[in-house]
Amino acid sequence: MSILPDIVGQIRTHWMLEPKKAIHRGKELSFPLKCHLNSGEKSPINISPDLPLPDSLMRFYSLSNGAELFKDESYGQWGLKLYELSKLSHATECFKNERKSDFVKGDLIIGEFYGDSEYLLVRCDPLSQDYGYVYIVLPLDQRADWYIASQSFEKFIQKFYDFQGDKFWEINT
């Protein structure tokens, strides 16, 4: 059973109404964070037949067609922007053109981090061993050095919520 509806509900209840200061690595941030969830897509579609979205990503888009998660309300230098479905192809194509040597079939760029040049990538090649994995694309590092943030989008969103928008993948390495 998917926990995504619960996570989205918790975000709506606890982080959308008023900005508030999160706790990152045991300390309260000096700036407030806030989340924004778009309306969901009634019937999310795959971007192309070659890129079947993992189930957890499809479920998320049925609940929220894009989002701003834990965005820094004061300076705009923290948080995650998850793109709307209609922007995924363009974002992925731009990434492919910028990072030809790092791009592999099945890569899908679904978001970017404010204040950084990092992207959020989900693997959408069902024939690959890492189908559904979530990667953090580092701006200067080659693919071998990217973080594997999670083995599924659902697990990624759960941890990102639990860590109040902190980059948990940096802590666990």
Secondary structure, DSSP 8 states (H G I E B T S, - for coil): ---HHHHHHHHHHHHSSS-B--EETTEE-SS-EEEEE----SS---SBTTB---HHHHHHHHH-SSEEEEEETTTS-S-EEE--HHHHHHHHHHHHHH-TTT--TTEEEEEEETTS--EEEEE--TTSTTTT-EEEE-SSS-GGGSEEEESSHHHHHHHHHHTTT--HHHHT-
